[in-house]
Amino acid sequence: MKYTIKEYQDVGRILKEKLGLETEIVAIKYVKNLSEFPEGFIRPLRDLGKPMTLCMAFAASRYEKKKMAMSAHDNSCTPVTFAHGWAKVPLYPFIKSQVKNDWNKNTMSVLRRLLSYNALGLNVQKAMWPFNKLFLRHRGLMTAPLSETPFIPDTVVIYCMPGQMVFIADAFCYESKYIPRSVHTGYGESCFEAGLFPLVLKRPVVVNLGSGDRGFSRVKQYEIAIGMPASLAFYLDKYLYKPGEKNNGNTVSKLIQNPPAVVDEDTLPGWRDIKNIMKYYE
């Protein structure tokens, strides 16, 4: 189903309020031509006189509600520029950069890290070098707060606390159609894993928020994030706080907010049913 800009803005406001988020949900749109950048968007190199990282652009949108436009020229994190396929760089210089920074011990360590993303689903390769040049062909991206987005986003990123993530995960697992996946490498987590990967995976990706996020983009110690195809924001709104509703309205959220004084086999109806048929090993 296709949604309008107004509907995306509305669901951005609704989810922020329902989840009690501290900052705005970030809307992201990838562009294949830099001429797609509209007037009124901030190009860091042109407008601020200096580049910034993609995670810093995300922070500007979620904290100050700024509308950002990022290209290879605007992005100071050159490995991420390579990873997004925005510039012509052979694979080996990228690998060498990770070893030179001492992020990884050696070449094999970098390759193992890159291969670990396959745990998210093999389609993830469409977003990675060299296949992103064939399947995506992007040259930049735009960010904005979802509640004020002027474009139809490709993906959205929600920054939250672990307790809030429980309810998000419950919503996606209610039908188990879009169970979030996660691989923690410590690098490129918001810009690459949360922002880009859901575009090709068509499912949510949870990130712990990596070194760049925490070093450059004002991420708080207790924050984590989840990226998803933008249309899943409406799915999330539909099923948020729904699990457990048929249990006399005793949803998971109510159970967490008001835990019972006694937790025994009769606390939940499903537990009780199993207790009644269970035969214990002696």
Secondary structure, DSSP 8 states (H G I E B T S, - for coil): ----HHHHHHHHHHHHHHHT-SS--EEEEEESSGGG--TT-B-IIIIISS-B-HHHHHHHHHHH---EEEETTTB--HHHHHHTT-S---HHHHHHHHHHTTSSSSHHHHHHHHHHGGGG-GGGGGGSTTTHHHHT---EEEEEEGGG-SS--SEEEEEE-HHHHHHHHHHHHSSSSS--B----SSSIIIIIIIIHHHHH-S-EEE---HHHHHHS---TT-EEEEEETTHHHHHHHHTT-TTTTTTT--HHHHHHS--S---TTSSHHHHHHHHH-----
